[in-house]
Amino acid sequence: MMARLRRYFLTGVVVTAPILITIYIVWATITWIDGLVTPLIPRQYLPDAYLPFHLPGVGLVVVLVGLTVVGWLAAGFLGRRLVRFGEAIVDRMPVVRGLYSALKQVFVTLFTQSSNSFRQVVLIEFPRRGAWSLGFVTGETSGEVARRTAAGEPMVNVFVPTTPNPTSGFLMFVPKSDLIYLDMSVEDGLKKLVSIGLVVPVDLPKPPAAS
């Protein structure tokens, strides 16, 4: 009886924990954004001034609408001129210039639809020979690094995240032939990393080659 109750309890944890944690993270994010944005909005424009209860998510809606409007303005001629003017000012600031340039490259790489970065999962021998780690190709190596490490074959940039926190890791410049390219998606690769290997992506067999 105790073993059965224990099994039921663990099953209940497995079923409820993911959804509860997801709800908590979403709720905490909405609350945090509301706390930052709603104090900047005049009270007469808030739904709370006319409703008998608090309506969460107003700040999130304002942020989403604001970002969309900024993107629409930046896509126009005047918006592009303003962006270039702002970047020209930032480019004259020694410390801020490097930080802005690095952050812009990261966000362009992550959110530009035409970019192929972070869309290939590979295996790399790290931290030693015979031990394999999951990595993500972020692009081809270029510039001085490629020139000084040229080995007669293409070099690629590989980000090897840490587990279970994939926001930190190691940037490595590796010959393409030293990598094993996997068929799993980036999402499945991240799930495997975050779950410390407990979540195993479905291994779909490759379709037979057309004769």
Secondary structure, 3 states (H helix, E strand, C coil): CHHHHHHHHHHHHHHHHHHHHHHHHHHHHHHHHHHHHHHHCCHHHCHHHCCCCCCCCHHHHHHHHHHHHHHHHHCCHHHHHHHHHHHHHHCCCHHHHHHHHHHHHHHHHHHCCCCCCCCCEEEEECCCCCCEEEEEEEEECCHHHHHHCCCCCCEEEEEEECCCCCCCEEEEEEEHHHCEECCCCHHHHHHHHHCCCCCCCCCCCCCCCCC
